[in-house]
């Protein structure tokens, strides 16, 4: 994301990405879906490059599968 050349709201996206990668969130994955949603919305509003949106969709799919498995 940092190498994308920037887009409107990229600073907010980086802030929330850092928050999603914090130790507190990684230890409690139930906290991550709202952060991923915020990041996706900010990217969509800020016209992020398509590549970033594709990666976010992949991340969201992986997160959903992970939560299904580990939160049963």
C-alpha positions as CSV (number, residue, x, y, z in Angstrom):
1,X,0.0,0.0,0.0
2,X,2.8,2.3,0.8
3,X,4.3,1.8,-2.6
4,X,1.0,2.6,-4.4
5,X,1.9,6.2,-4.9
6,X,-0.8,7.4,-2.6
7,X,-4.4,8.2,-3.0
8,X,-7.0,10.3,-1.2
9,X,-7.2,9.0,2.4
10,X,-4.1,6.8,2.2
11,X,-2.9,8.2,5.5
12,X,-6.1,7.1,7.2
13,X,-5.9,3.7,5.5
14,X,-2.3,3.3,6.8
15,X,-3.4,4.3,10.3
16,X,-6.1,1.6,10.4
17,X,-3.9,-0.9,8.8
18,X,-1.3,-0.4,11.6
19,X,-4.1,-0.7,14.1
20,X,-5.3,-4.0,12.5
21,X,-1.8,-5.4,12.7
22,X,-1.3,-4.4,16.3
23,X,-0.6,-7.2,18.8
24,X,-3.9,-6.6,20.6
25,X,-5.9,-7.2,17.4
26,X,-3.9,-10.1,16.1
27,X,-4.3,-11.9,19.5
28,X,-8.1,-11.4,19.3
29,X,-9.1,-11.8,15.7
30,X,-12.7,-11.0,16.5
31,X,-11.6,-7.3,16.5
32,X,-10.2,-7.4,13.0
33,X,-13.4,-7.6,10.8
34,X,-14.6,-4.0,11.6
35,X,-11.1,-2.7,10.9
36,X,-10.9,-4.5,7.5
37,X,-14.3,-3.0,6.7
38,X,-13.1,0.5,7.6
39,X,-10.0,0.0,5.5
40,X,-12.0,-1.3,2.5
41,X,-14.4,1.6,2.7
42,X,-11.6,4.2,2.9
43,X,-9.9,2.6,-0.1
44,X,-13.1,2.6,-2.1
45,X,-13.9,6.3,-1.2
46,X,-10.3,7.4,-1.9
47,X,-10.1,5.6,-5.2
48,X,-7.3,3.3,-4.2
49,X,-5.6,1.4,-7.0
50,X,-7.5,-1.7,-8.1
51,X,-4.6,-3.9,-7.0
52,X,-5.1,-2.8,-3.4
53,X,-8.8,-3.5,-3.5
54,X,-8.1,-7.0,-4.8
55,X,-5.6,-7.7,-2.0
56,X,-8.2,-6.4,0.5
57,X,-10.8,-8.8,-0.9
58,X,-8.3,-11.7,-0.6
59,X,-7.5,-10.7,3.0
60,X,-11.1,-10.5,3.9
61,X,-11.8,-14.0,2.5
62,X,-8.8,-15.4,4.4
63,X,-10.0,-13.7,7.6
64,X,-13.5,-15.0,7.2
65,X,-12.2,-18.6,6.7
66,X,-9.9,-18.2,9.7
67,X,-12.6,-17.0,12.0
68,X,-14.8,-19.9,10.9
69,X,-12.2,-22.4,11.8
70,X,-10.8,-21.0,15.0
71,X,-13.9,-19.5,16.6
72,X,-16.0,-22.6,16.5
